[in-house]
Amino acid sequence: MDHRILLDRLHVTYGLRDQALDWIHSFVSNRMQSISFAGTKFIWSTILCGVPQGNVLGLLLFFLYTADVITIAQRHGFQVHSCAADTQLYFHDNAESYER
């Protein structure tokens, strides 16, 4: 989940602004990660995508971010099956339409 897209979507689609949008911006922004391997810690990197896991707000933000996926897929002729964070898109066609 790209942070810039998430914040824009929360503002434009859902009308969040001012202090509420600032609070979510601070929740997802300025997070860092590093990797340790065999006792050696590698450089810290800024996290530009995703939200912290294991909390209710992260799950809610994911659902708001992906809310239009089903509508967009169906508009383009795909069938959709979605359960929690898993979404499957599928399409079927008659093989006879490909005969020469």
OpenMM code with the backbone's topology and positions (N, CA, C; nanometers):
from openmm import Vec3, app, unit

residues = "MET ASP HIS ARG ILE LEU LEU ASP ARG LEU HIS VAL THR TYR GLY LEU ARG ASP GLN ALA LEU ASP TRP ILE HIS SER PHE VAL SER ASN ARG MET GLN SER ILE SER PHE ALA GLY THR LYS PHE ILE TRP SER THR ILE LEU CYS GLY VAL PRO GLN GLY ASN VAL LEU GLY LEU LEU LEU PHE PHE LEU TYR THR ALA ASP VAL ILE THR ILE ALA GLN ARG HIS GLY PHE GLN VAL HIS SER CYS ALA ALA ASP THR GLN LEU TYR PHE HIS ASP ASN ALA GLU SER TYR GLU ARG".split()
positions = [
    Vec3(0.0837, -0.1160, 0.0000),
    Vec3(0.0000, 0.0000, 0.0000),
    Vec3(0.0895, 0.1240, 0.0000),
    Vec3(0.0868, 0.1960, -0.1096),
    Vec3(0.1666, 0.3179, -0.1214),
    Vec3(0.1071, 0.4249, -0.0296),
    Vec3(0.1905, 0.4841, 0.0562),
    Vec3(0.1405, 0.5811, 0.1544),
    Vec3(0.0769, 0.7029, 0.0890),
    Vec3(0.1375, 0.7525, -0.0190),
    Vec3(0.0814, 0.8713, -0.0859),
    Vec3(-0.0563, 0.8403, -0.1449),
    Vec3(-0.0695, 0.7234, -0.2072),
    Vec3(-0.1991, 0.6845, -0.2645),
    Vec3(-0.3011, 0.6651, -0.1534),
    Vec3(-0.2611, 0.5994, -0.0452),
    Vec3(-0.3517, 0.5778, 0.0686),
    Vec3(-0.4041, 0.7101, 0.1231),
    Vec3(-0.3152, 0.8044, 0.1496),
    Vec3(-0.3571, 0.9325, 0.2072),
    Vec3(-0.4444, 1.0109, 0.1107),
    Vec3(-0.4112, 1.0075, -0.0170),
    Vec3(-0.4937, 1.0750, -0.1173),
    Vec3(-0.6323, 1.0124, -0.1238),
    Vec3(-0.6366, 0.8806, -0.1224),
    Vec3(-0.7646, 0.8093, -0.1273),
    Vec3(-0.8500, 0.8399, -0.0039),
    Vec3(-0.7877, 0.8428, 0.1125),
    Vec3(-0.8615, 0.8748, 0.2346),
    Vec3(-0.9184, 1.0164, 0.2289),
    Vec3(-0.8428, 1.1071, 0.1685),
    Vec3(-0.8900, 1.2455, 0.1584),
    Vec3(-0.9982, 1.2611, 0.0512),
    Vec3(-0.9686, 1.2148, -0.0707),
    Vec3(-1.0590, 1.2382, -0.1833),
    Vec3(-1.1838, 1.1501, -0.1763),
    Vec3(-1.1652, 1.0211, -0.1547),
    Vec3(-1.2777, 0.9276, -0.1586),
    Vec3(-1.3598, 0.9293, -0.0304),
    Vec3(-1.2903, 0.9372, 0.0833),
    Vec3(-1.3609, 0.9230, 0.2114),
    Vec3(-1.3729, 1.0533, 0.2898),
    Vec3(-1.3151, 1.1613, 0.2393),
    Vec3(-1.3352, 1.2920, 0.3006),
    Vec3(-1.2563, 1.3191, 0.4267),
    Vec3(-1.1564, 1.2386, 0.4586),
    Vec3(-1.0760, 1.2675, 0.5765),
    Vec3(-0.9915, 1.3911, 0.5507),
    Vec3(-0.9755, 1.4733, 0.6524),
    Vec3(-0.8941, 1.5937, 0.6381),
    Vec3(-0.8473, 1.6388, 0.7758),
    Vec3(-0.7692, 1.7395, 0.7754),
    Vec3(-0.7208, 1.8058, 0.8955),
    Vec3(-0.6566, 1.7069, 0.9932),
    Vec3(-0.6974, 1.7123, 1.1184),
    Vec3(-0.6323, 1.6354, 1.2239),
    Vec3(-0.6444, 1.4840, 1.2027),
    Vec3(-0.7580, 1.4362, 1.1533),
    Vec3(-0.7751, 1.2924, 1.1310),
    Vec3(-0.6779, 1.2418, 1.0244),
    Vec3(-0.6647, 1.3147, 0.9150),
    Vec3(-0.5729, 1.2752, 0.8083),
    Vec3(-0.4276, 1.2883, 0.8559),
    Vec3(-0.3972, 1.3924, 0.9321),
    Vec3(-0.2625, 1.4087, 0.9876),
    Vec3(-0.2267, 1.2933, 1.0795),
    Vec3(-0.3221, 1.2477, 1.1585),
    Vec3(-0.2976, 1.1380, 1.2514),
    Vec3(-0.2641, 1.0105, 1.1744),
    Vec3(-0.3396, 0.9808, 1.0691),
    Vec3(-0.3120, 0.8608, 0.9899),
    Vec3(-0.1791, 0.8765, 0.9165),
    Vec3(-0.1496, 0.9964, 0.8685),
    Vec3(-0.0206, 1.0209, 0.8048),
    Vec3(0.0934, 0.9892, 0.9017),
    Vec3(0.0827, 1.0315, 1.0263),
    Vec3(0.1883, 1.0033, 1.1238),
    Vec3(0.1942, 0.8547, 1.1593),
    Vec3(0.0815, 0.7849, 1.1487),
    Vec3(0.0764, 0.6405, 1.1785),
    Vec3(0.1526, 0.5592, 1.0746),
    Vec3(0.1438, 0.5982, 0.9464),
    Vec3(0.2066, 0.5192, 0.8402),
    Vec3(0.3430, 0.5733, 0.7968),
    Vec3(0.3738, 0.6972, 0.8288),
    Vec3(0.4958, 0.7604, 0.7778),
    Vec3(0.6117, 0.7503, 0.8766),
    Vec3(0.7299, 0.7759, 0.8229),
    Vec3(0.8538, 0.7823, 0.9019),
    Vec3(0.8819, 0.6535, 0.9791),
    Vec3(0.8516, 0.5410, 0.9192),
    Vec3(0.8836, 0.4117, 0.9793),
    Vec3(1.0102, 0.3590, 0.9135),
    Vec3(1.0892, 0.2890, 0.9916),
    Vec3(1.2169, 0.2376, 0.9434),
    Vec3(1.2237, 0.0867, 0.9684),
    Vec3(1.3100, 0.0216, 0.8899),
    Vec3(1.3352, -0.1201, 0.9121),
    Vec3(1.4813, -0.1489, 0.8808),
    Vec3(1.5324, -0.2528, 0.9455),
    Vec3(1.6655, -0.3013, 0.9113),
    Vec3(1.6617, -0.4536, 0.9192),
    Vec3(1.7635, -0.5143, 0.8645),
    Vec3(1.7706, -0.6603, 0.8626),
    Vec3(1.8952, -0.7025, 0.9376),
    Vec3(1.8821, -0.8056, 1.0202),
    Vec3(1.9968, -0.8654, 1.0871),
    Vec3(2.0205, -1.0027, 1.0294),
    Vec3(2.1449, -1.0336, 1.0013),
    Vec3(2.1808, -1.1658, 0.9519),
    Vec3(2.3122, -1.2058, 1.0160),
    Vec3(2.3107, -1.3199, 1.0812),
    Vec3(2.4309, -1.3732, 1.1465),
    Vec3(2.4933, -1.2702, 1.2403),
    Vec3(2.4102, -1.1997, 1.3130),
    Vec3(2.4589, -1.1028, 1.4097),
    Vec3(2.4997, -0.9685, 1.3531),
    Vec3(2.4909, -0.9507, 1.2229),
    Vec3(2.5257, -0.8243, 1.1599),
    Vec3(2.3988, -0.7510, 1.1212),
    Vec3(2.3889, -0.6268, 1.1652),
    Vec3(2.2724, -0.5448, 1.1306),
    Vec3(2.3070, -0.4600, 1.0092),
    Vec3(2.2202, -0.4660, 0.9098),
    Vec3(2.2411, -0.3895, 0.7878),
    Vec3(2.1757, -0.2527, 0.8008),
    Vec3(2.1955, -0.1668, 0.7038),
    Vec3(2.1501, -0.0282, 0.7134),
    Vec3(1.9985, -0.0181, 0.7299),
    Vec3(1.9566, 0.0876, 0.7936),
    Vec3(1.8149, 0.1161, 0.8118),
    Vec3(1.7578, 0.1728, 0.6826),
    Vec3(1.6355, 0.1351, 0.6500),
    Vec3(1.5671, 0.1839, 0.5307),
    Vec3(1.4304, 0.2383, 0.5700),
    Vec3(1.3894, 0.3437, 0.5020),
    Vec3(1.2564, 0.3993, 0.5240),
    Vec3(1.1532, 0.3113, 0.4545),
    Vec3(1.0428, 0.2849, 0.5225),
    Vec3(0.9338, 0.2055, 0.4662),
    Vec3(0.8380, 0.3008, 0.3960),
    Vec3(0.8216, 0.2827, 0.2644),
    Vec3(0.7370, 0.3718, 0.1850),
    Vec3(0.5993, 0.3130, 0.1565),
    Vec3(0.5826, 0.1850, 0.1799),
    Vec3(0.4565, 0.1173, 0.1491),
    Vec3(0.4166, 0.0277, 0.2655),
    Vec3(0.2863, 0.0017, 0.2737),
    Vec3(0.2348, -0.0876, 0.3774),
    Vec3(0.1966, -0.0133, 0.5030),
    Vec3(0.1317, -0.0849, 0.5922),
    Vec3(0.0940, -0.0308, 0.7222),
    Vec3(0.1366, -0.1308, 0.8285),
    Vec3(0.1555, -0.0846, 0.9515),
    Vec3(0.1919, -0.1779, 1.0581),
    Vec3(0.0866, -0.2873, 1.0726),
    Vec3(0.1318, -0.4102, 1.0880),
    Vec3(0.0400, -0.5230, 1.1003),
    Vec3(0.0086, -0.5511, 1.2469),
    Vec3(-0.0960, -0.6279, 1.2665),
    Vec3(-0.1314, -0.6699, 1.4012),
    Vec3(-0.2140, -0.5685, 1.4775),
    Vec3(-0.2814, -0.4790, 1.4066),
    Vec3(-0.3674, -0.3814, 1.4735),
    Vec3(-0.4920, -0.3598, 1.3883),
    Vec3(-0.5958, -0.3125, 1.4501),
    Vec3(-0.7233, -0.2944, 1.3807),
    Vec3(-0.7128, -0.1855, 1.2741),
    Vec3(-0.6422, -0.0785, 1.3010),
    Vec3(-0.6336, 0.0324, 1.2056),
    Vec3(-0.5659, -0.0115, 1.0760),
    Vec3(-0.4616, -0.0929, 1.0840),
    Vec3(-0.3940, -0.1404, 0.9641),
    Vec3(-0.4884, -0.2172, 0.8733),
    Vec3(-0.5694, -0.3036, 0.9306),
    Vec3(-0.6664, -0.3812, 0.8528),
    Vec3(-0.7723, -0.2898, 0.7909),
    Vec3(-0.8224, -0.1955, 0.8675),
    Vec3(-0.9216, -0.1011, 0.8162),
    Vec3(-0.8645, -0.0191, 0.7003),
    Vec3(-0.7413, 0.0286, 0.7144),
    Vec3(-0.6788, 0.1067, 0.6070),
    Vec3(-0.6608, 0.0224, 0.4819),
    Vec3(-0.6261, -0.1057, 0.4983),
    Vec3(-0.6132, -0.1954, 0.3833),
    Vec3(-0.7457, -0.2072, 0.3093),
    Vec3(-0.8546, -0.2282, 0.3820),
    Vec3(-0.9857, -0.2426, 0.3177),
    Vec3(-1.0293, -0.1135, 0.2485),
    Vec3(-1.0022, 0.0011, 0.3075),
    Vec3(-1.0365, 0.1282, 0.2435),
    Vec3(-0.9521, 0.1495, 0.1183),
    Vec3(-0.8263, 0.1102, 0.1231),
    Vec3(-0.7343, 0.1252, 0.0097),
    Vec3(-0.7774, 0.0386, -0.1086),
    Vec3(-0.8281, -0.0813, -0.0814),
    Vec3(-0.8622, -0.1772, -0.1871),
    Vec3(-1.0111, -0.1848, -0.2175),
    Vec3(-1.0896, -0.0949, -0.1653),
    Vec3(-1.2356, -0.1042, -0.1744),
    Vec3(-1.2883, -0.1112, -0.3175),
    Vec3(-1.2243, -0.0467, -0.4118),
    Vec3(-1.2756, -0.0419, -0.5488),
    Vec3(-1.2218, -0.1513, -0.6397),
    Vec3(-1.1366, -0.2397, -0.5901),
    Vec3(-1.0771, -0.3438, -0.6747),
    Vec3(-1.1851, -0.4294, -0.7404),
    Vec3(-1.2832, -0.4719, -0.6639),
    Vec3(-1.3891, -0.5582, -0.7180),
    Vec3(-1.4683, -0.4854, -0.8260),
    Vec3(-1.5063, -0.3627, -0.8013),
    Vec3(-1.5829, -0.2847, -0.8988),
    Vec3(-1.5039, -0.2654, -1.0285),
    Vec3(-1.3773, -0.2326, -1.0168),
    Vec3(-1.2929, -0.2109, -1.1351),
    Vec3(-1.2777, -0.3406, -1.2136),
    Vec3(-1.2528, -0.4525, -1.1450),
    Vec3(-1.2370, -0.5819, -1.2122),
    Vec3(-1.3655, -0.6215, -1.2839),
    Vec3(-1.4788, -0.6061, -1.2189),
    Vec3(-1.6062, -0.6422, -1.2806),
    Vec3(-1.6355, -0.5535, -1.4016),
    Vec3(-1.5996, -0.4287, -1.3952),
    Vec3(-1.6199, -0.3363, -1.5067),
    Vec3(-1.5437, -0.3830, -1.6310),
    Vec3(-1.4352, -0.4563, -1.6105),
    Vec3(-1.3534, -0.5055, -1.7218),
    Vec3(-1.3831, -0.6513, -1.7558),
    Vec3(-1.4958, -0.7041, -1.7056),
    Vec3(-1.5422, -0.8357, -1.7459),
    Vec3(-1.4913, -0.9528, -1.6653),
    Vec3(-1.4250, -0.9284, -1.5539),
    Vec3(-1.3756, -1.0373, -1.4706),
    Vec3(-1.4795, -1.0764, -1.3668),
    Vec3(-1.4796, -1.2028, -1.3319),
    Vec3(-1.5538, -1.2503, -1.2170),
    Vec3(-1.4608, -1.2336, -1.0973),
    Vec3(-1.5160, -1.2098, -0.9805),
    Vec3(-1.4327, -1.1824, -0.8635),
    Vec3(-1.4803, -1.2651, -0.7457),
    Vec3(-1.3849, -1.3198, -0.6755),
    Vec3(-1.4124, -1.3862, -0.5475),
    Vec3(-1.3179, -1.3240, -0.4458),
    Vec3(-1.3730, -1.2726, -0.3374),
    Vec3(-1.2908, -1.2053, -0.2384),
    Vec3(-1.3275, -1.2537, -0.0990),
    Vec3(-1.2262, -1.2776, -0.0197),
    Vec3(-1.2455, -1.3192, 0.1196),
    Vec3(-1.1330, -1.2579, 0.2018),
    Vec3(-1.1678, -1.1705, 0.2931),
    Vec3(-1.0700, -1.0986, 0.3763),
    Vec3(-0.9699, -1.0266, 0.2857),
    Vec3(-0.8417, -1.0582, 0.2965),
    Vec3(-0.7398, -0.9883, 0.2180),
    Vec3(-0.7031, -1.0629, 0.0902),
    Vec3(-0.7744, -1.1694, 0.0564),
    Vec3(-0.7460, -1.2466, -0.0642),
    Vec3(-0.8524, -1.2190, -0.1695),
    Vec3(-0.8086, -1.1861, -0.2899),
    Vec3(-0.9001, -1.1600, -0.4010),
    Vec3(-0.8543, -1.2399, -0.5213),
    Vec3(-0.9475, -1.3089, -0.5837),
    Vec3(-0.9187, -1.3845, -0.7052),
    Vec3(-0.9998, -1.3244, -0.8192),
    Vec3(-0.9332, -1.3017, -0.9309),
    Vec3(-0.9996, -1.2554, -1.0519),
    Vec3(-0.9947, -1.3693, -1.1519),
    Vec3(-1.1050, -1.3945, -1.2191),
    Vec3(-1.1041, -1.4997, -1.3200),
    Vec3(-1.1957, -1.4622, -1.4346),
    Vec3(-1.1662, -1.5239, -1.5474),
    Vec3(-1.2354, -1.4946, -1.6713),
    Vec3(-1.2543, -1.6268, -1.7442),
    Vec3(-1.3675, -1.6461, -1.8043),
    Vec3(-1.3868, -1.7675, -1.8831),
    Vec3(-1.4438, -1.7295, -2.0184),
    Vec3(-1.4132, -1.8139, -2.1153),
    Vec3(-1.4572, -1.7860, -2.2513),
    Vec3(-1.4792, -1.9196, -2.3200),
    Vec3(-1.5526, -1.9172, -2.4276),
    Vec3(-1.5795, -2.0365, -2.5049),
    Vec3(-1.4604, -2.0642, -2.5977),
    Vec3(-1.4037, -2.1824, -2.5881),
    Vec3(-1.2880, -2.2169, -2.6707),
    Vec3(-1.3195, -2.2127, -2.8186),
    Vec3(-1.4446, -2.2340, -2.8553),
    Vec3(-1.4829, -2.2312, -2.9960),
    Vec3(-1.4622, -2.0954, -3.0595),
    Vec3(-1.4624, -1.9915, -2.9808),
    Vec3(-1.4443, -1.8578, -3.0372),
    Vec3(-1.3023, -1.8361, -3.0886),
    Vec3(-1.2100, -1.9286, -3.0574),
    Vec3(-1.0716, -1.9161, -3.1024),
    Vec3(-1.0414, -2.0039, -3.2242),
    Vec3(-1.1422, -2.0746, -3.2773),
    Vec3(-1.1196, -2.1571, -3.3947),
    Vec3(-1.0935, -2.0691, -3.5159),
    Vec3(-1.0131, -2.1216, -3.6081),
    Vec3(-0.9784, -2.0419, -3.7283),
    Vec3(-1.0731, -2.0660, -3.8371),
] * unit.nanometer
topology = app.Topology()
chain = topology.addChain("A")
for resn in residues:
    res = topology.addResidue(resn, chain)
    for name in ("N", "CA", "C"):
        topology.addAtom(name, app.Element.getBySymbol(name[0]), res)
